[in-house]
Amino acid sequence: MKSTLQKALKIGWGATAAGFLAALGMYAWIGSFMRFMGDDYCYGMVLAQKGFWQAQWYSYVYPTPYTGDRFSLTFFSDLFHLFGPGFTGWLAGLTLALWISGLALTFRQITRLLRRDAMPVLWMAGAAAFAFFVLYQAPDLAESFYWRSGMLPYFMPLIGDTWLAALLLASIQKEHSAWPEVLGIGLLAFVNSGFSETAVAFQVGGLGVGLVAALILDKGRKTAGRSWKRIGVAMVGTLAAMVVMLLSPSNTARLNTLPDSLGFWPSIRDSLQYGLDFTLESLRGLPVPTLLGLVFSSALGLEMADGQTSRLRVSWWQGLLGTALILGFGFALVVCSMAPSVFIQTWYPEPRALIVSRFGLELTLFSLGGWIGWFLRGVISSESPIRLIRVVAVLAALVCAVYGVRGAARPLVDLPAYHQYAAQWDQRDAQIRLEAKDGVRDVKVVGLSHLLLRGGDFNTDAGHWYNNCAAGYYGVDSIRALP
C-alpha cells in the first residue's frame, strides 16, 4: 500500500513538474523571436567602435547612452553581442534553463539542510512552479525578460541570487570548505551585484536576511561560525561591487539629469511605503495566482516534510513565530528592491525593475506556503489521514500546473506575428549590412513594430538616439525609418 502510494505520488509530482516546465518552455518559445532593440544598439555601437576590452573601461569612465557604472551589465551585453543578433533569441531559453537548475539545486540543499529524504522530482516541481509564478505575475515581462537590455539588469541578477543561495546552503553544511569554493562565492556575489543598483540592494537585503536567519537558527550550534563566515564573504563581495559602481566617473553625467535626493529618512519612508503599496496592489490585483502559489507551496512543503527520516514537530507558537519572521523578512526584501529608485531617482521603480520585487514577494509566499505545509505535517500524527492529505496535495499541485500551462499558452496566439517580426528584422539587418558594405552612408529602412515592446525601433528622425546608436553599430553615418 505504501509503495503504491509512493509511486502514485511520484507520478503526480512528475506530471506537475512537466506541466510547469511546459509553461516555461512557451515563454522561451516566444523569446526565440526577439532581436536587438533600443539600448541593445547602443552597447553594440560602443563595442564596434572601441573593441571588447576597451569598451569595458570606456563605459565605466566616460558618459555613454547607457549606465556605464553597471560593469557586469556592460560586460555581458558586449559578450552576448559577440555572438550576433540571432543569439538574442536564445537568451530566454538559456537563462530559464540556468535559473531552473539553480532553483532545483536550492531546493535540494534545503531538503538536505532539513534532513529530509524528499523525492528529487519535488525539487524540479518546486523550481519550475516558482519560476512560472514569478514570470506570470511580472509587471512588465516584455522589458524585464524578453528585451536583452532590460533582462540583464533585472532578471539576470535573480538567477545569480538563486545560485548564490544554493552555493551558500551547500557550503554551510560542510565543516571545511576549500578556499577556491569560498572565493567563488565572493566572486559570484561581486559579479552579480554589478548588473544594477537594484540588484546590489536586493542582494544586500537577502544576505542580511540570511545572516539574521543564521543567527536565530544556528544559535548555540557548531555550524553558527561557518554560516556567518560564508555569508560574510558574499556580503563583502556585494559591498565591493557597490563601491565600484559608486566610484564610476560616468555617474556624474547621469546624476546631472536626475532630481535632487529626498534625503535619507524621507527616502527610507518612501521605500517602505512603496514596498507596502506594491505588496497590497499585487495581492489585490492578482488574487488567483497568489492563492494558487500559496496552495502549491503548501502542498510542496507538506510533501517535502514527509521524508523517511523522523518527523519534525512544530508547536503553535513556533508556527506563529515562523510566520511572522517569513512575512517580516519578505517585506524587507521588497523594500530593498524599491530603495535604489527612491534614493537615486526619487520615484517609484519602473515596471521592468519590479520583477525583482515580484521575486521577493513570490519568495515570501512560497516560504509561507512551505511553512504551512511543514506545520500541518508536524501536527498530524496519524498515518491514515496523512495519506489522504498527500493525495489531495498532489492533486492541488496538478491543478496549479494546469493553470500554469493555460496562462503561458495565451500569448501563443500571436506566434505568427512574432515569427514575422523576426524574419523582417533579419531581412532588414542583412539589407543594412549590405548597403554599408556597398558604401551607402545614409541608410533608409522600414520601421518595425513589436507586439510586446513599443518604441525601441528606428525613428523617422535620423537624429534620434536609438538611430544614432544603430548607425554607430552598423558603421554608417545615419539610419532612419521611412514614414
N, C-alpha and C positions, 0 to 999 in steps of 0.2 A: 504493500500500500504506500509506504513512504517513498520507495524507489519510483513507483509510478507517478506519484505526485511531483517528485523532484524532476522527472523527465518532462512532465507536462508544463511545469513552471519554466523550465529551461527553454522549451519550445516557445512558450508565450513571451518570455522576455527577449528571446531571439527575434521573434516577429516584431516586437516593439522596436528593438534596435534597428531592424531592417526598414521599418516604416519611417522612422526619423531620418535615417541615412538617405532614404529615397527622397525625402523632402529637401534635405540639404543638397542632394545631387541636382535637384531642379534649380536651386539658387546658383549652383556652379554652372549649369547649362546656360542660364540667362547671361551670366558673367562672361561666357566664352565669346560673346559678340561685342564686347567692349573694345574700344580703341582709344588712342590719345584724344584728350580733350583739355581745354583750358590750361591750367598750370603745367600739365604734362609737357606742353611745348616749351614752356619757359625753362624747365630743367634741361630739356633737350638742347635748347639754344646755348646755354652756358656750357654744357658738356661738349657740344660741337665746336665751340669757339676756344675753349680752354684745355680740353682733354680731361681724362677722368680724374687724375690726382690733383691737378691744379684747380679743377672745378671745386674740389672739396675745400681747399684753402680760400679760394676766391669767394665762394659763397659765404664762408664764415666771417671773412674780414670786410668785404665790400657789400654795399646795398645791391640787391637783386630783386627781380619781380616776385620772388617768394621769400619765405622766412629762413634765412641762411643760418641762423643760430641753431636750428634743429639739425645737428650734424648727422644723426642716423637717418633722418628723412632724406637729406641730400645724398648720402652715400647709397642708400638702397634705391632711391629714384634713379640715380645715374647708373647703378649696377643693372637694374631691370631694363633701363633704356638700351643698354648694350646688346640686348637680345632682340631688339627690334619691336615695332608696334604690335606685331602679332602675339608677342609674349603677354601683352596686357590681357588678352582673352584667357590665358591660362591662370592668371593670378587668383581669381575667385576659387577655382578648384584646388589649386595648390595650397593656398592659405587655409582653406577649410580643412583639408587633409592634415595639415600641420597642427591646426587648432584642436581637431577631434582627437588626434593622437596624444596631444598634451593633456587634454581633459580626461581621456581614458586612463592615462598614467597617473594623473592626480587622484582619480577615484581609486585606483589600485593602491596607491600609497596610503590613502585614508583608511581603507579596509585593513591594510597591514598594521597601521598605527593603532587601530582599534582592536586588533587581534580577531578580526572576523575572517571566516573562510567563505567569502562570497563567490558566487559563480562569475567567471570572467565576463560572461555576456552582460552582466549588470554594469560593468564599467563602461562598455560601449553604449548601452542603452542610456545610461545617465549622461555620458558625454554628448551623444547626438541630440538628446532631448534638450539639454541645457543650451547647446549651440543654436538649435532651432528657435527656442523661445526668445533668445537674445536678438537674433536676426529678424524674426517675425514682428517683434514689437519695437524695433529700432525706429526712432522718429524720422530719419531720412536715410533709408537703406541705400538708395542710389548713390548718394555722395559719400557715405561713410563705409561702403563695402565695395560697390562696383567701380566707382571712379578711383583710379590709382592714387591721385594726389590727395584724395580725401580718406582713402583706405589706409594709407601708410601712417599718417599721424594719429589716427584714432582707433582703427581696428587692429592694425599690426601689433601695437603695444599690448592689447588684450591677449594675443597669442603668447607674447613674451611673458606676460604676467602668469599665464597658465603654466608654462614650462618652468618658470622660476619657482612657482608654488610646488610643482611636482618634484623638482630637484631638492628644494629645501626639506620637504617632507621625507624624501629618501635619505637625505644626509643626516638629519637629526636622529634617525633610527640607528645610525652606525655609531659605535663607540669611538672609532677613529676614522677620520676622512683624510685621504691623501691631499696634499696641498694643491695639486692641479684641479681637483674637484672643487675645493673651496674657492680657488682663484677663478674658476669657471663661473661659479655662482656670482661673484662680484663683477666679473666682466659682462655677464648677461644682464645683470641689473643696470650696469652703466650704459650699455648699448641700447637697451630697451627704453631707458629714460630719455634718450636723445631724439625720440621721434616728435615729441611736442611737450609743451608746458603742461597740458592736461595729463599726458602720460606720466610725467615725473611726479605730479601732485598726487595722482591716484595711486602710484606705486609707493610713495612715501606713506600714504594712508594705509595701504594694505599691509606694508611691513610693520607699521606702528600697531595695527590690529594684531598682527602675528606676534609681536613682542609682548603685548598685554595678555594675549591668549596663552602664550608660553609661560608667562609669569603666574597665571592662575592655575593652569593645568599641570605644570611641572613643579609646583611648589613642594619643596621637601624631597624631590626625586633627584637621582643622579643625572638624569637627562637634562636638567634645567640649564646647566652651564653651556652644554654644546648647542642647545636650541638658541639661546641668546647670541652665542658667538656666530653661528651660521647666519642668522637673520641680521646680526650686526654687520657682517661682511657685505650682505646685499644692500643694507642701508647706506653703508659707506660708498658703494658703487653708485647708488642712486643720487646721493647728495653731491658726489663728484660731478656727475653729469649735469646736475642743476647749476653748479658753479660754472662749468664750461659754457653752458648756454647763456648764463647771465653776463659772462665776460666777453661775449661776442661783439666785436666792433660794429657789426652790421645792425645791431639793435638800435643804434642812435637814430638812423633814418626812419625806422619803423615807429619808434616811440614818439617821434615828432608829429606823426599823423594821428596819434591817439589822444583822447581827453585826459585831463589831469586825474591822478589817482584819488579815490574817495577817502583814502586814509585807512589805517589798519583796522580799527574797530568797526567802522561802517562797512568795510569790505567783508569782515567776518559775519556781521549781521546779515548782509545781503546774501552771502553764500549759504548761511543757514536757512534763510527764507526761500531762496531759490531751490535748495535741496528739498525742503518741505513741499513747495509748490509742484516740483517735478514728481515727487512720490505720490502725492494726492491726485494729481491730474492723470498719472499713469494708472492708478488703481481704479479711478472713476471711469476713465476713458477706455480701458481695456479690461473689463471685468471677467470676460470669458477666458482669455489666455492666462490671466492672473490666477484664476481659480484652478484651471487645468494644470498650470505649473505647480501649484501647491499640492494638488491631488497626486500628480505624477511623482513628485519628490517625496511625498509621504509614503506612497506605495514602495518607492525605491528604498527609502530609509528602513521601512519595516522588513523588506526582504534582505537587505544587507545586514540588518541586526540579527537575522535568523541564521547565523553561521553555525558551524558544527562545534565551535568552542562554547564555553559556558556563557549563558545569557547574562547580560549586564542589566541589573535593575536600576531604575531611575525613580527617585522619590518625587512626590508632588512639588516640594519646594525646590528641588534640583531642576525639575522641569520648568517651573516658572522663572527661576534664575537664568537658566539656559536660554529661554525665550527672550528675556529682557536683554541679555548680552548680545544675542544674534541681532535683534532689532536695533540696538544701540550701535553696534559695530557696523551694521549695514548702512544705517543712516549716515554715519561718519564717512563711509566710502563715497556715498552720493554727494555729500557736501564737498569732499575733496575734489571731486570731478567738476564741481561748479567754481571752485575758488580761482583758478587761473583766469577765466574770463572776467570775473568780477575784479580781481586785483589789477589785471593788465588793461582790460577794455572797459571796465565799469558797467558791463551789461550781462544779460542772460546769455548762456552759451548758444552758439549757432546750432541748428538742428543736427548737422553732421557730427558735432562733438558730443552729442547726447547719447551716442551709442555706448560711450564709457559709463555714463550714468545708468543706462539701461543694464549694462553688465553688472554694475554694483547692486542695483535693485533686484535683478534676477538671482544673483548670488545670495542675496538676503532671503528671498522667497524659497529658493532651493534648500538653503541651510535650515530655514524654519520648518519646511515640509519634512526634510530628512530627520530633524529632531523630533517632530511629532510622531513620525513612523517608528523611530527608535524608542520613544517613550511608550507608545502603545504596545510594542512587542515586549517591553520590560514589565508592564503591569498585568499582562495576560499570561497566567501560569499554566493553564490547561491546554493540552495539545489539540483537543477536538475543535474548539472554536478557532484556534490559530490557523489550522489547515484551511478552513473556510475563508478566513480573512485573507490569507495569502492568495487564494484563488481569486477572490474579489479584487484584490490589489492588482494582480497582473491583468485582469480584465479591464480595470480602470486605466492602467497604463496603455493597453492596446487602444482604448477609445481615444486617449490623448494622441497616440501615434496616427490614428486615422484623421484626427483633426489637423495634425501637422501636415499630412500629405495633401489634404484638401486645401489648406491655406497656402501651401507653397505652389500648388498646381494652378491657382487662379491666374497669375501673371503669364502662364504659358500660352494663353490665347493670343498674346502679342508676339509670339516667337517669329512668325513670318516678317513682321516689321523689324525686329531686332536683326534677323538674318539679312534683310535687305539693307539696313543701315551699315552693317559690317562690310557687305560686298561693295556698296557705294563708296565707303571710306577707303577700302583697299584700292579701288579703282582710281579714286582721286589722288591718293598718296602716290601711286605709280605715275599718274599724269604729272604731278608737281615735280617729282624726281626727274622725269624725262625732260620736261621743259627746262629745269635748272641745268641739266647736262647739256642741253642744246644752246644754252646761253641766254635764255629768257630771264630777264631781271625783275620784271613786274608781272606777277602771275595772277590770273583771274580764274576763279574756280566756282563751282556750285556749292552753296551753303547746305549743310546737312542738319537735320533736327532729330534728336534722340528722344524717344518716348519718356525715358526716365530722367534724363539730365537736360536742363534748359540753359541756354546762354553760354555754353562752353565751346561753341564752334566759331568759325571765322565770321567777322563782321563785314558789312559793306564798306565800312571806313577802314582804309588800309592803315591808319594810324592807331587803331585800337590796340591795346597792349597784348591781347592774345594774337592778333595778326602780326605784330612786331616780333613776338616770341617765335611764332611759326616760321616767319621769314628768316630769322636767325638760325633756326633749326635746319631748314632746308637749304640755307646758303644762298638766298635770293635777296633782292632789295625790298620787295614788298609783296604781300599777298592780300587779296581782298575777295570777298564773296560777291557774285553777281546779284543784283537786285531781283 
